Amino acid sequence: MIEELKNFTLALSQIAEEKDLPLEKIIEVVEIALSAAYKKDFGKKGEVIKAKLNPQNGDIKFWQVLFVVDESMIYSEEELAEMSEQEPEYEMEKEEELEEGKKLRFNPKKHVMIEEAKKISNAGVFDLALVTAYTAMFHAARALLFKDGYKERSHFCLCTYVKATYSGRIEAKYLNELDILREQRHMALYGDENLVLKDVEESEAESAIKLAEGFLAVVKKLIA
């Protein structure tokens, strides 16, 4: 048993070294795979399952994420139907303005999340690469909100705000794909047993990374 654990830990370290990725990221990928496998075999519809792997002793812990609500967060079917017909509100809150003369700066080609997405894609973990590319776009979009003096309350609100406010200044392909990638990220992380998700192909991951690079370049000009 001890020898098997040593081999397992060594294998993880070798993969991390070969793919030039942090060991923590390799473990995270393994945990995501374990969570998905556990949910498939033992989970139920709507459950969010998480896994934690201890590479030192091989222990694996699984748990279900529960969402705590109060009465004010519970709606009837009639109330939900009425809410769905209303225009979405921007759940934004004001941020303190930037100091005079201070600018937000970043290099899209060297953005840390873009670089990480490329490494993850090269490692063959295409779904995580796609999620990471979206994350780069998400933080770039947040820079636009910050410039405007707002802070997002959710991924949905951020995408809605950017699409409504920057339509015409940002190409439609970026605005539309930002929202599509947001949905793909949500499905990848939280899943939906009513849908059968196909594996993310290498071409899809590469396309998402290129899209993120283009989006970041546009945002850079807008906040310059």
Sequence and secondary structure as in RCSB ss.txt:
>XXXX:A:sequence
MIEELKNFTLALSQIAEEKDLPLEKIIEVVEIALSAAYKKDFGKKGEVIKAKLNPQNGDIKFWQVLFVVDESMIY
SEEELAEMSEQEPEYEMEKEEELEEGKKLRFNPKKHVMIEEAKKISNAGVFDLALVTAYTAMFHAARALLFKDGY
KERSHFCLCTYVKATYSGRIEAKYLNELDILREQRHMALYGDENLVLKDVEESEAESAIKLAEGFLAVVKKLIA
>XXXX:A:secstr
 HHHHHHHHHHHHHHHHHHT  HHHHHHHHHHHHHHHHHHHH  TT EEEEEE TTT  EEEEEE     GGG  
 HHHHHHHHHS      EE     TT      GGG HHHHHHHHHHHTT HHHHHHHHHHHHHHHHHHHHHHHTE
E SSHHHHHHHHHHHHBTTB HHHHHHHHHHHHHHHHHHH  TTS      HHHHHHHHHHHHHHHHHHHHHH 
